[in-house]
Amino acid sequence: MDWDKLRVFHAVAEAGSFTHAGDTLNLSQSAVSRQISALEEALQVPLFHRHARGLILTEQGESLNRTVREVFAKLAMTEALLTESKERPAGRLKVTTTVGFGSSWLAPRLHVFLAQYPEVTMQLLLDDTDLDLAMREADVAIRMHAPKQPDLVQRHLTALEWHVVASPEYLKQHGTPKTVEDLDNHRLILFGEHHPPVPDINWLAEIGRRPGSPRKAMLETNSLRAMLAAARSGLGIATIPDYMHADGDGLVQVLGDIKAPKVDVYFVYPEELRNSKRVAVFRDFLLAQLAQRG
């Protein structure tokens, strides 16, 4: 099988159309279509079902794409290891973490790391779902839970705590809760059910209540930043992780003596990158920065 045709096939399988794959590969739609037809002719099997709304992989196409993804992932891993200097960190490092942590805490600190290691470049992928490190969707991940895959190396970085916050205007109008039971009479801002990035993220709805009878939210949203903005506007009471504390200027912390769940944060990467200098120096940078956050 021709490697160029397999590269085109993989791009089409991931994009779901000749046109979008062509944009990725900088090829015309007709050139992509010809490559796929030639590959199907060589293999003597159909790889896609073609219909008006796009392309769907056939069973044979699914099988081929699984293999091609694994091969390309291994090649990308090998390339990364070969291009890295033995003496100093160099090359691209692809990092993934949650939207909230990445935008509020990590991104504002990356200039320090990249100034210290000028031969490293970085791609930061913010996603509240776990990208597949084994398939090289990212090199390393900062996750708010321990990894489930046994072939991933993990290092505990820190434990995050929660702050319960509200605006002064809200508290003036609705009063300040003194106990968790008081929350029954307040407006809560909670995270929606769509891919919660942190375990027990809606603990404020559960604490002090019978199991299965959580408090209702005045607002649900799938963004910690949106929760913070809504609290700042005076809409209600929200919980934010401590790494967003600086973002909460102007808000008042309430119920500071209650025992909130902690969030364990892990640095995760594939076994193949255990000896990567880029990974090692980035891990050490994170540990040092987190130790300073106070």
N, C-alpha and C positions, 0 to 999 in steps of 0.2 A: 504493500500500500504506500502511495506517495505521501510524504510528510506534508507537502504544501496543501494537498487536497484534504488531508486529515485536519490541518489547521483551519481551513475554510469550513469543513464540516462541523467542527467543534464550535466555531463562532456562530454558525447558523443555528445549531442545536440550542445554544445558550440564548440567542436573540429571538428565535422563533420566526424569523423572516429573512429572506434574501436581502431586502433593502437595508434593514438595521445591521445585519452582519457586514454588508458592503461598506456602510458608514464606519464601522469599527476597523475594518481591514483596509480602508481606502481603496476599495475596488467597486466597479460598477455592479448594479444588480444582475445584469446579464452575464458578467464574468463569474460571479458567485454561482449563479444557476448552472452555468456550463461545467464548473468544477464539481458540483454535486452530482450532476447527471453522469459525468465521466466516472466518478467514484462508484455510483450505483451500477453502472455498466460493468466496471471492472470486478465488482463483488457479486454481480448478478442477483442483487436483492434490493428492494426498495427501502430507503432509509427514512423517508418522510411521507406522511399523508398530506397532500396539498389540497387546501380548500380556501374559500373566499376570505376567511378571517385570519389566515396565516398557515403555519406549518406545525404538524404534530409528529413527533418521532414514532416510527413503527417499532415493533418489538425488537427487530434486528438493529434499528437505529439506537434504541435505548441501550442495548448491550454494547454497541460500539462506542457510544458516547461515555459510558461509565469507564471503559478501558482507556479511552483517549484522555479523559479528565485526570485519571490516575497517573498516566505517563507524563502529561504536561506538568502536573504538580511535582512529580519527582524531578523532572528536568529543571523546573524553576528553583527547587530546593538545591539541586546540585550546582546550578549557575550561581546562586547566592553564596554558597560556600566557597566555590572556586575563585570568585572575584573579590572575596574579602582578604585583605592583607593580614598576614600573620603577625605583623608588628603593631598595627593600629587599626581601629575600626574604620570601615569604608563601605560605601555602597548604599542601596536603598533599604530602609526598614519599614515594613508595612504593619501598622499598629491599629488594633480595633479596641473600642471600649463603648460604654453606654453614651447616649447623647448627652445626658446631664453631666456626668463626670468629665467627659471629653471636652465639652464646650465651656463649662464653668471652672474646672480646675486644671486639666491637663494642657489644653491649647495655650493658655496665657503663660505657661512655663517652658514651652518647647524652645523658645528662642535661646534660653540658657543652655539647654542640652546641645542644640545645633551649633551654637557659638563655640562650645567646648570641643565638639567633634565635627569640624567643618567638612570632612570628607564623607560624612553620612548625610543622606537625604531621607526624608520621611514622607510616608503617605498615611494620613490619619483617617480611619473609617469609623464613623460614629453610627452605631446601630444598636437598638435595644434587644435584638435577637443575637444569638451566638453564631458568628461566622465559623466556617469549617476550617480549622487550622491544618488538619491533615490534608485537605485539598488545596492548601496554600491560598485560601481566600484572604488570609492575613498571616504574618509571621509570628506575631505575639499578640496576646489579648490581656486586657485588664478587666477582670470579671468580678461581679458582686456575689459570686458563689463558687464553690469548689467545682472543678471540671469533672464531668462524668466519664469522659473517655480515658481509658487506662493508659494509653500511649502518649499522654501529654505530661510534660513536666510542670509542676506547680510550685510557686513560692508565695507564702502568705506575706502580704505587704502591710496591711493595717486593718483595724476595725473602725468603721464609721459609726457615728452616733447621730441621732435625730434631734432637731429642735422643733418645738411647736410654736408657731408664730402667728401674729395677727397685726393689723395696722392699729395705730392709736385711735383713729376715727371709728373703726369697728368696735373696739373695746369700750369707747366712750358711749356708743349707742346701745350696745348689747350687753355690756358688763364683762368682767374678766372671770373666766372659769377658775375656781379654786381647787376642784377635785375632778377626777375623770368622769364622775357621774354628772357633773355640770355640763359636760359636752352634749348631753341629750337635748339641751335647750339652745344649742348653738348651730350656726351654719358651717358645714365642713366642706373643704375643697379636697377631693380625693383623686387618685390616679385611676384612669379608666382600666378596663380589663384587658385592653389590647397590648400584649407583650410587656407586662410590667418588668422594668429593668432590675429591680431590687426585690429580694424576698421580703414578705411582710410589709410591703410598701404602704398598705392601707391599715396599719395597726391602729391608727387613731379611731377607726370605725369599730374596732373589735374590743379595745381595752375597756374593762369594767362592764362588759355586756355578756349575756348568756351566749354560749356557742350557737351559731346559726341565726343570730338576731343582730346583725351589725347596724350601726347608725346609717341613715341615708345621707347621701351627699347633696349639697346645694348645687355643686358643679363637679363634674368628672372631666378630666382631660388626660391625654397621653403624653404630657410634657411637664417635667418638673419646673422648667422655667415659666411655663404658663401658670402653673399652680402658684408660683412665687408672685408673678405679676397680678394674679387675681387677688391674692392676699393683700398685696400692696394697695390695690384699688379700694379695699374695704369690703370686699365681698364676703369674706369669712375667715375661718381658721384653717391653716395648712401645716403639714410637717415637711421640713426640708432637711436633707443630710448636711452634716457639719461642713463639708467642703463648699457648700453654697452660702455659708454664713455671711461672707463679705457681700454677696449679692443681696442679702436681706437687710441692708442698711435702711433705717427708717421704720423697720418692723419691731415689734415688741415680743420678746420670748415669754411664753406663759407655761404654766405647769412644769416648771424646770425641775421639780423634785420627783417626777414620776419615772418609773423604770421603763425605758423604751428599748425595743430590740436593737441589737447591734448588727451591723452588716460587715461580714468578713470579705476583704478584697484580696484577690489573688492575681499574680503575674503568671501567665500560662503560655507555653510554647511547645512545639513538637520536639521529640527526643533528638531528631536529626540536627537541631540547632543548639544543642547543649554546649558545644564548644565555640559558638559564634561570638566574636568579640563585640559586634554591634548589640547583640541581645544582652550580653553581660554588662556592658557599660550603661545601657538604658535601664536595666533592672536596678543597678546601683544608684543611678540618678533618681529613680522613683523613690527608692528607700530613703535617700537623703532628703528629698523634698518633702515627703510625707512626715518624716521625723520633725521637720521644722514647722508643720502647720499649726501646732499648738492647740 
